[in-house]
Structure formats: C-alpha cells, structure tokens
Amino acid sequence: MCRSIRTLRHQDEAATTGEVEAAARQYVRKVSGFRQPSARNAEAFEAAIAEIAAASQRLILAVGCDVEPGPDRRPPARAVAHTHPH
C-alpha cells in the first residue's frame, strides 16, 4: 500500500525524529487520500501524524535500533519538470 514510505530501521545509523515524522506524514496522506487537509480536518490530520510517529518510534526502539533528535536527512526529491525541444 505505501511503497513510498522509507524504511527507518538502519543497521549503521539512528533514524531521526524528523525522519519518523516524515514517514508518519506519508502514511497519513496515503490513508486519508489528502496531501493537505482542509482547515476543518487539520487538527485530526496532525493528531494522526503525531500518534503514528510515536508508535513508529516505539517500534524502532523495540527492535533494537535508535532514534535521535534531528531533521529529516533525506527529504523527498522534488519532481523535475521535463522540457521537450520543439
């Protein structure tokens, strides 16, 4: 279902809190079908992200890996616009 969500368990380095939050945001977007929620749904959207990030962090720690404070070190690549010669 969510093939684009990155794996956060790494053998050689800890995941960061920013990476955990980014993966949670990807999951909520996929499940809800919204990239950005409406103003009416924003609170529920952000609450779901926080809950999923907390559960994800607990899982990562439980399987013997670490999570450290910090930003997402691998932000998603932006789509590149292709131009075609005329």
BELVEN-V315417 format. One line per field, one symbol per residue. psi: psi as a letter, one per 30 degrees, with the letter a starting at -180 (. if undefined). A space follows every 50 residues. Layout:
psi: ???
This chain:
psi: eiffkkkfjkeflklleeeeeeeeeeeeeeefgkeklleefeeeeeeeee eeeeeeeeeeeeggllklklljfikkkkkkkkkkk.
